[in-house]
Amino acid sequence: MQYASREPLEGATALSALEGISELYVAKGRKSIFLDLTRDRPSDDKLLELLLGRSGKLRAPTLRIGKRLIVGYHVELLEDALL
């Protein structure tokens, strides 16, 4: 797997960050979105809307913890994931 800090994932290749992921948390402003990818996986287009920033690259920070992927900055979400 590639890491965004070394070689940014752009466009549809950002979907490769979801390999082996069952839980996706996405920070959007003051809100966070949770998706259970094993039960109800959205379309690739919807996932790309959540994963990519305005530049077309995978949003930062992106953390993979086991089968959980956290995308974007949300203080409470990151605190919960890291504690």
Backbone torsions as a table, in degrees:
resi	resn	phi	psi	omega
1	MET	NA	142.4	177.2
2	GLN	-84.6	157.3	176.4
3	TYR	-116.1	134.8	-175.0
4	ALA	-58.8	-29.8	-177.9
5	SER	-71.5	-22.2	-179.5
6	ARG	-96.0	-48.7	-178.9
7	GLU	-142.7	105.5	-174.7
8	PRO	-57.9	139.6	173.7
9	LEU	-86.5	126.1	-177.3
10	GLU	-121.3	151.4	175.9
11	GLY	53.1	-140.4	-175.2
12	ALA	-65.2	-19.7	178.5
13	THR	-66.9	-17.0	177.1
14	ALA	-63.8	-22.7	177.7
15	LEU	-64.7	-21.8	178.4
16	SER	-64.9	-21.5	176.9
17	ALA	-66.3	-16.5	-178.1
18	LEU	-90.2	-1.6	179.7
19	GLU	-60.8	122.9	179.5
20	GLY	78.8	7.5	-178.1
21	ILE	-96.1	133.3	176.1
22	SER	-111.9	-22.8	179.4
23	GLU	-123.9	127.9	178.8
24	LEU	-119.9	124.8	175.3
25	TYR	-115.0	128.4	-178.9
26	VAL	-126.3	124.8	176.8
27	ALA	-87.2	127.0	177.2
28	LYS	-130.7	99.3	-177.6
29	GLY	62.8	-126.7	179.6
30	ARG	-89.3	-0.7	-179.1
31	LYS	-107.3	161.7	170.8
32	SER	-131.1	149.1	-178.0
33	ILE	-117.0	134.1	176.2
34	PHE	-114.0	133.3	175.6
35	LEU	-128.6	128.6	173.6
36	ASP	-92.2	101.9	-173.2
37	LEU	-72.5	-17.0	178.3
38	THR	-80.5	-28.4	-178.8
39	ARG	-93.9	-46.5	-171.0
40	ASP	-142.7	76.7	-178.9
41	ARG	-80.4	123.3	177.7
42	PRO	-70.6	173.2	178.2
43	SER	-64.8	159.4	177.7
44	ASP	-59.3	-37.3	179.0
45	ASP	-61.7	-43.5	178.8
46	LYS	-65.4	-42.2	178.5
47	LEU	-62.3	-41.0	179.1
48	LEU	-64.8	-35.6	175.9
49	GLU	-59.2	-37.0	-178.5
50	LEU	-79.6	-35.5	-173.6
51	LEU	-83.7	-32.4	-172.6
52	LEU	-95.9	143.4	174.3
53	GLY	-89.1	-174.1	-179.7
54	ARG	-61.4	-26.9	-179.4
55	SER	-77.1	-10.2	-177.4
56	GLY	87.4	7.2	180.0
57	LYS	-108.0	159.7	177.7
58	LEU	-55.3	130.4	-177.5
59	ARG	-65.8	153.4	-180.0
60	ALA	-120.1	150.6	-8.2
61	PRO	-74.7	154.8	173.1
62	THR	-125.6	122.6	-178.4
63	LEU	-120.7	135.0	173.4
64	ARG	-111.7	121.3	178.6
65	ILE	-126.7	101.2	-176.1
66	GLY	62.4	-121.0	179.9
67	LYS	-100.0	18.9	-179.2
68	ARG	-113.2	134.6	175.9
69	LEU	-120.0	129.3	179.0
70	ILE	-116.6	125.1	-176.5
71	VAL	-123.0	129.2	177.5
72	GLY	94.9	170.7	-175.3
73	TYR	-106.3	119.0	175.6
74	HIS	-149.0	112.1	-170.5
75	VAL	-51.9	-52.2	-176.3
76	GLU	-64.4	-39.5	179.3
77	LEU	-63.3	-45.2	178.9
78	LEU	-67.4	-40.8	177.7
79	GLU	-60.2	-45.0	179.9
80	ASP	-63.1	-39.2	-177.2
81	ALA	-71.4	-33.9	-174.0
82	LEU	-93.1	-11.3	179.3
83	LEU	-95.2	NA	NA
